[in-house]
Amino acid sequence: MSVVNTLGRRKTAVARVYISEGTGKVTINKRDVGDYFKTPVLLEKIKQPFALTDTVDKYDVVANIDGGGVNGQAEALRLGISRALVEISEDNKPLLKAEGLMTRDSRMVERKKPGQKKARKKFQFSKR
């Protein structure tokens, strides 16, 4: 098996994911996953696709992540890993789709409108 290349996005975060057969080593922006994502919740999000498909410690992941915050980056990486696992084996798709890992979360920050304080908040109204 050669290297499988996929892309994952969430808000403004973009994760380019490269998966190859290996021992389960995850490298993000040339750093170990434990150094990059400190909280256990984010590490669990990244491991979720592997746990669902029983492929823990079977693939090495190298990812380049750009933009967004830590949570958006973790979810972008999770989508990229899920897409790569489906590309490797089509049998993984129903398992991942049932958990909602194959859907790109399209929610983005609403833009600020002119004449308003924020996207929806208005300037204070004075009657007199």
N, C-alpha and C positions, 0 to 999 in steps of 0.2 A: 504494500500500500504506500502510495506517495503522500505528499502533503496535501491536505484539503484546506482550501482557502474560502472563508465566508465573511460576512459583514453583519454586525448587529448595531442597532440604533435605539436610543431612548432619550427623549427631549433633545438636548444639543450634544449629547455624548455619542461618539462613533467608535466602535471597536472592530478592528481588523483582526480576525482570528485565523491562526494556522494550526491545524491539528495533524499529528502524525502518531503512529504507533510508538508506545514507549512505556514508561513506568509511572505515569501520573503526575509528572512535574509540570507546574503551571508557572509561566514567566510572563509578567506584564511590564511593558516598557523597560525591558532588560533588568527587571527586579523580581525577586521572588514574590509570590502571591501574598505570603504572610507579612512581608514588608510593605506592600502596596495597600492592601485592605486590612486594616487593624482589627475591626470589629468582627466577632464571630457570626453575626447575622449576615453580613455581606459575603463572608467566606462560604456560608451555607447556601446562599443564593447561587454562587458560582458552581458549587458541587451538585446542585439539584438535578440538572440534566443527566449527569453521570449516574447518580443514585437511582433515578427512575428507570434508566435503561440497563442497569447492572453492568456498567462499563467503568467502574471506579478503578483507578490505577492501571488502565489499559492504554490510555492515550496521553501524549505530551501536548500541552497547549502553549503556544507562543502568541501573545496578543499585543497590538499597539492600540492604545486607547487615547482619544483626544476629546477635549471639551467636556462640559457638564460638571456635575458634582459627583461625589463618591457613590451615592446610591444609583444615579443615572448611569454611571460607568459600569457598575456591577451588573445592572439589569441589561445593559447593552452587550456586555460580555456573555451573559447567560443566553441571550437570544442568538448570538454568534455561535456559541458552543452547540446549542440545540440544532441550529441549521446545519452545522458540520456533521453532527451525529446522524441526521436524516440523510445527508449526502452519502455518508459511509454505508448506512443500512436503512432502506426504506421501511423496515419493520419497526423502527423506532418512532415513526411519525405519529401513529395513533396514541402511544403512551404520552408523548410530549404534548400533543394537541389537547388531550383530555385535561392536562394540568395548565393549559393556557400559555405554554412556553414557545409556541410557534407563531404567536400573534405579536406584531410590532405595536407597542403601545403608542398611539398617535397623539396623545395629549401633550400639547406644547403650551408655553407661557403665552397668554394673550397680550397683544401689543398695546402700548399706551396710546390713547387717542388724544388729539389736540383739543385744548380747552377743558381738559380734565386733569385731575391730580395723578391718577394711575389708570389702569385699564377700565375699571368700572367706577372707582371712587371719583366723586365730583368735588369741585371747590365749594366751600361753605356758601350757602345762599343767604343773602341778607335782604329782607323785605323792605327795610327802610334805611 
